[in-house]
Amino acid sequence: MNAPHPSKVAGIDSTVPSPAHTVAPAPTASGSSPVPPPNAPGALLQDRLAGWVSDLTTLHELTERLARTAVLAEALTELLRAGAALVGARRGLVVLEPGDGLGPDTTIGLGLARADLGHIETVPRSAMSYGRILDGLPGADGEIAEPDLLAEDGLDPRHREVAARLGYAACYALPLSVEHGGRVGAAVWLYDEPAEPGERQRHLVGLYARYAGEHLARLVEVERTRACMATMAEELLPSRLPRVAGVQLAARHRAGPRGGGDWYDALPLPDAALGLAVGSVTGSGPSAVAAMGRLRASLRAYAVMEGEDPVAVLSDLELLLRLTEPARSATALFAYCEPALRKITLAGAGHCPPLLVGERRTEFVETSLSAPLGMLACWEAPSVEFQAEPGETVLLYTDGLLHRTGDPTDRAFARLHAAAAGVPRALRHDPDAIADHVLRTVLPDGLDAAEGEEDVVLLAARFE
């Protein structure tokens, strides 16, 4: 009879079920002679085939889980977990360090706290297996197995000290690379006792690491594109808000992963006036960001020339959009503010109404219904005029703030109203605090900081 198989296949965690490779012979009747064992070569072949099928099934499941990760940090964590299961380790770390030097660079641990990673980073780089791989030192072009670190005579003293402190006695490292693009990083798994993966385990984790390197390389490119788009969008927005007597300003901008066309602006105008604007260009990606920059620059020019008439400003902007970008539309809201009188005259083109927040009232400003710019042959809408009380704050925002909630439009508006009405009295004198409170309340659970699909713009103006 074949020997029973252990609960792990090739060092794979027992949570991944392994099929029974052979079937135990049926019990014989009492007094009858035992059935002779099956032909040994045939049973061995069957056993090996079952093992290969189990290994390939597990490898497929692990690569599928990795393929479902769309964020770099999630992919690195999944890589560590799968690799630890394949080599039979409990802890590990992955160092992301693309060979072209363009980043992003990061280190993520499995079963290691941030302080533990800090201790490891104090070891000379050339004494760590991942450091030798990343630096391309001799003998480090492939896997590195150190089955008994503390028994090595040439082990770096600092490495010995850190290994004893963290309680690991062996490690196994693999490069993460792409076939034609060079290295991406290196992964290291740590053993609590002297150990090393067997040949079968090394083969499986090597296949997995090859796929993981390609997947990580793709996510690195995505991350770089996102960072580039966010930088472009931020550079096209005001680097700082103007100082105008009688009003305090604050702005918040959250860019989507693909780069959107939401924007805001605040500019001083003649006669101690102030122009406030928010808007959103349709589409996403580099073309939308570029269109946003052109639209914002044009609105600034029109505001300086005829800012006291917001309808004229938006009419000129609509004409420009139709002539230069006929396939694109945009929403916009422009407000001409006279801080000394706390008087605001505004016009909107398909945009969300401002929200007025004060001690006695929290209400949406009634604006006329109008189409977005570029949607009609000739845009026109009346302006609206209102006056803010001392200490009241006007909130201008884009519809991305509402869309990120995931609620229907009416519920999203109610959520925004409740968030503004709930601003603590102690914070109402600070527009920065008001903006932060509204974002955290409307978008809880980190949605205000997370990369949502929609851009978010919030501009707060508090009148003294």
N, C-alpha and C positions, 0 to 999 in steps of 0.2 A: 504494500500500500504506500502511496506517495506520502511524504511528510506534509503535515498541514502548513498552510501559508500564514505568515505573520499578518497583523492588522494593517501594516504599512506596505505600500508597493513603491519601491525605489525611493524610500524615504518620504513618501507623500503622506501628508497629514491624514489620519484615519477618518476625519470628517468627510473626505472624498471617498465614497464607497468603492471598494475594489471587488471585481467579480470573483466568484469561486472558480479557480482554474481547473480543478479536477473534482470528481464526485467520488465520495467514499463508496466502497463496494457494499452491496446489500448483505445484511446478516444471513448467515447460513443456518439451516435447520439443525436442530440438536442431533448429534451423532453422525452428521454427514461430514464428508471431508471438505476442508476449506477450498474456496474457488481460487485457482492459481492467479497470481497478480498479472495484470496486463503486460503486454510486451513493453519492456523498459524503454527502448528507443522511441516508440510511438508515444508513450506517456510523456517523455521528456519534451518531445516536439510540441505536443498539445499544451504542455505547461508553459513553454516559451511563447507560443502564439497567444495564449490567454494573457500572459504578462505584457506582451507588446500591445495588445488591444487595450488593456487597462491603462498603460502608460500614455498611449496616444489619445485615449478618451480624456484622461485627466489633463494632458497638455492642451487639448482643444478647449476644454472648459476654462482653463486659466487664461489662455490667450483671448478667448471671447470676453472674459471679464475685463481684461486690460483694454481691449478694443472699445469697450463701452465707456471708458473714461475720456472726457473731453477737456479736462483741466489738468495742467501739468502737475500740480501738487497731488491730485487724486491718482494720477497715473504712477507717480513715484511711490506712493504708499502701497498701491496694488502690486507693483513690481516687488517691493520688499516682502509683502505677505506671501505672494506666490512663490518667490524664490526660497523663502524660509521653509515653506511646506515641502518643496522639492528636494532641498538638501538636508532637511531634518534639523534645522537650527531654530532658535527661539528669538534671537535678536539680530539686528543688522542696521546698516546705514547705506544710503545711496548719495553719491556726490555728483551733482549735475554741473558739468563744466565743459561746454562745447569747445572743440578744438580751435575754432576760428576766433575765439576770444571776444565774441560779441555778446555773450551772455544769453539768457540769464543764468547766473550761478547761484546754486543753493545746495543745502545739505539737509536731508530728512532722515530721521531715525525711526526704527521699529523696536519698541521696548526700551528705548533710550530717551531720557528726558533731555531738555535743552542743556541742562548743566552737564549731563554725561557727554553730549556732543562737544561741549566746550572743553572738557577734559581731553577728549580724543584729539581735538584740534591743537592742543599744546604739544603733542608728540611731533618731533621733526617729520616733515612731509616724506622725506626719503626713507623713513623707518616704517611707514605705514604702507600696506599693500596697495591701497587705492592711490596713494601718492606716487608710487613707482609706476603704476599703470598710466596715470594721467600725465606724468612727466616723461613718459616714454623711456624709462631707464632700461639698461640691458637686462634681458631675462624677464621683462614685464610686459611682453606683447600679447600674452594670453592669460589663462587662469593662474592664480597664485594660491596655493594651499599651504597653510602653516598649521599642521596638526597638533603641535605641542609647543606653544609659544614660550612658556616659562622654562622649558627644558633646553631652549636654544642658547648656546653660549654667546653668540654675537648679537643677541637682542638688545636694542637700544635701552639704556637704563630708564629713561622716561616712559618708554612704551611698557616696560615691565611693570613700572609703578602704576600706570593707568590701568593696565590689564588686571592687576591684582585688586585695584580699587573698585573697578566695575564688575569684577567677577567673571571674566571670560578667559578661556585657556587655549582657544584655537580659533582660526578664522579661515574663510574661503572667499576669495575675491574674483570677480569677473569684469572685464571691460564691457562697456556699453558703446557700441559703435554702429555705423551704417556702412554698407558695402562700398559706396563710392564717396562718402562724405566725411570720413574720418571719425574720430571719437566723439561721443556725446557726454560720457561720464564713466563712473565705475560704481559697482555695488559690492558690498562686503557683508557677509553673514558671520555672526559670532556664535561660538559654542561655549557652553558653560564648563564642559569637560574636554580633555584632549580627544579630538575626533577629526574626521575628514569625510567628505562624501565619497561613496563608491563610484565605480566606473559608470554604472547605469544611471546613477543620480547626476553625475557630471554631464553625461550625454543629454539628459532631459533638460537640465537647467541651462545648458549651452544653447539648445534649440530655442528655449524660451527667451533667453537673453538676446539672441539674434533678432527675434521678432520685436522684443521690447525696445531695442535700440532704434529700429526703424520707426516705431510708434512714437517714441520720445522725440526723435528728430522732427517729425511732423508737428508735434505739439509745441516744440521750441519755435518753429517758424510761425505758428499761429500766435504764440505769445509775443513774439517780436513785432508782428503786424499789429496786434492790439496795442502794444505800447507805443508804436509809431503813430497810430491813428489817434490815440489819446493825447500824445504830445502835440500833434498837428492841431487838434481841436483846441487845446488849451492855449497854444500860441496865437490862435486867431481870436481868442476872447480877451477881454481887458486884463492886462497884467496887474492893475490895481484900480480901485474905485476912486473917483474924484472926491475931494473935500469941498463941500458946498455948505455955506452958513445956513443953519436952520433945518438941516436934514442929516440923518445918519443912514449909511448904506451898508448892506451885507449881501453877499451872493454865494450860492452853492451850485456846483455843476457836477453831475455824475454822467460820465460818458458810457455808452453801450459798448459791447465788445467789438462790433463792426464799425464803430465810428458813425455817429449820426449828425444831423444838421440842426440840433437845438442850440440856441445862442441867446445871449443877453448883452445889454450895453447900458452904460450910464455916462453921460457927457455933460459938462457945463456948457450953458448957452448964454448968449448976450442978455443983458439986463438982469444978471444974477439968477437966471432961470436954470432949470435942470431938465434934461431929457432922459427918460427911462424907456427901455425897449426890451422886449423878449420876442422870440420867434422860433419857428421850426420849418426847416426845408424838407420836402419829401425825399425819401430814399435813404441809403446808408452807404458807408464806404468812402473812399477818397473823393469821388465826384460830389457827394453830398456835403462833405466837409469843405471842399473848395467853393461850392456854391454858397454855403453859409457865410464864408469869409467875404465873398464878393457882395452879398446882400447886406451884411452888417456894415461894410465900408461905405456902401452907397447910401444907406439910411443915415449914417453920420453926416454925410455931405448935405443931404436934403434937410436934416434937422437943423443944421447950422443956418441954412438959408431961409427956411420957412417953418421952424419948429413950433411957433405959436399956433400953427394950424395943423394939427395931427392928421386931418383928413387929406390935406394936400401932400403931406409927407408920404403917406401910404399910397396915394394915387400915383405919385411919381415912381415909387418903388414898384408898384404893380406894372406900370408901363415899361419900366426897365426889364422886369422879369419876362414879360411877354415878348419883348423884342430880342433879348439876348438868350433866353432859355425857355423857349415855348413849350418844351416837353415837361417842364417842372412847375410845381405849385408850392406855395408856402403860406403859413399862417404868421401873423405878426400883430403886435400891439405896441403902440407908441403913446407915451404920456408926456405932456408938457407940464412941468411942475413949477409953481411960483412959491418957493419955500417961505418967503416973508408973509404971504397971505394964506399959506397952506391950501392953495387952490390947485387942482389937477384937472387938466383937460385931456381927454384921451380918445383914441379911435382904435378899433380892432378889426382885423380881417380874419374871420373864422377862428378866432383865438378864444381861450378860456377867459372868463371875467375875473378881474382882480378881486382880492379879498381884503376887506378893511377890518383891522383888529384894534380894538380899543377897550377902555375900561367899561364903557356903557354899551358897546355894541360890537358884534362880530357878524359881518354880513358881506355878501357878494355885491359888488357894484353892478348895477343894472346897465348893460351895454346893448346896443342895437344888434340885431341878428344880421350877420354879413357873411359873404362867401370868402374863402381863402383867396389870396392873390394868385392870379394866373388861371382862375377857373371861369371867369366871365370875360366877355369882350371888353367891358368897361366897368371897372370896380368903383363903387361909390357907397358910402355909408355915413350917417351923421355922427358927429362927435358927442361925447358925454362930458359934462362938467360937474364936479362935486368938490366939497371942501372937507378936509380932515380936521379933526379936533386936536388940540395940543396933546402930544404923547401917543397919538394913534399911528399905526404902522400899516402901510399898503403892501400887500404881497402880490407880486407878479410871478407867474409860473408857466411852464409848458405842460402839454397834456401827458407827457411821459410820466409825470408825477402821479397822475391818475391811473395810467395804464399799468404801472408797476405794481399797484395794489392787487391786480387780478380781479377786482370787483367790477360789476356793471357800473356804467357812468354815474347814475344817480347815487348809488351807494358810495362810490369813490368821492363824489363831491361832498356828501354828508360826512364822510370820514375826514376829509380835509377841513371842513367847517368845525367839526368837533375838536380836531387837533389844535386849530388856531384858538378856539374859545377856551381850551384847557391850558393855555400857556400860563404858568404860575405868575402871580402878580410881581414877584421879585425879579422876574426875567424880562418883563415887558419894556424896560428902559433900554434894553440891549438888542438891536436887530440881529446880531450874530447868534445870541442865545435863542431868540424867537425862531430863526431859520433852522437851527439845529433841533430844537424841540419839535417843530412841525415835521421835519424829515423823519426823526426817530419815531414819532407817533403814527404818522401816515404809513410809513414803511418800517414796521417792526422786524424783529428777528434778523437784524443786520442787512435788510433789503436796501437800506439807504446807502450802505457802503458797498454792497455786492454788485457784481457786474450783471445788471439786468439787460434784457433785450432793448429797452427803451432808454434814451437819454433823459436826464432830469435837469431842469433849470429852476431855481427859486431865487428871486430877487426881492429883498426886503428894504423898504424905505420908511424910516421912522421920522415923523415931523415933530419938531420941538415946539 
